[in-house]
Amino acid sequence: MTSALNYQTPAGYANDNIWAQGKKVFAKDGANFPPRCIQCNSPDTLKWKLRSLTWAPPYLYLVLLVGLIPAIIILMIFQRKAKIQTASCAACRKKLLTQRLIAWGIFLAAIASFAAAIGLENGYLALLGVVLIFAALIYGVVMGRAFTITRIEKSVVTLKGLGPHFVASLNQQAITP
């Protein structure tokens, strides 16, 4: 069964569910984004994705200093959730997939480095493996995502990292001090 979302006109999105302020995009929980790629704003070859978002205030991660189990419990209690439906074009999906595959490639190079360190009894290769693990994590987190959730509050999701043409096409609301 297809949803009516794919057949709505752009005028169907002139509502209060999604808006922008500067480079940030705000969306109400359950919002359906316009039928355009969230990175390049193209209306071609779109694939829709329902995204379940989870966010917790960043200061709560300090509880990790106390221990992993208390941190998991605290984060589960204070996390906020929302769902949005976004679209992305084939070219942007391919770019994102490539970035994720690069991160996995760096991770596999780290595993190979650990295996070589064991086989050759070389501590420098083990150290290289550790560096590559961190490089894979950092690259994957920074480059391997379509956008960043900056906050979920009162059923409104705040996002950044969406394409500038897409953000410019949304209803712009004045930034209030």
KARA-V467126 format. One line per field, one symbol per residue. ss: DSSP state (a for helix, b for strand, c for the rest). A space follows every 50 residues. Layout:
# KARA-V467126
ss: ???
This chain:
# KARA-V467126
ss: cccaaaaccaaaaccccbbbbccbbbbbcccbccccccccccccccbbbb bbbbbccaaaaaaaaccaaaaaaaaaaacbbbbbbbbbcaaaaaaaaaaa aaaaaaaaaaaaaaaaaaaaccaaaaaaaaaaaaaaaaaaaaaccccbbb bbbccbbbbbcccaaaaaaccbccccc
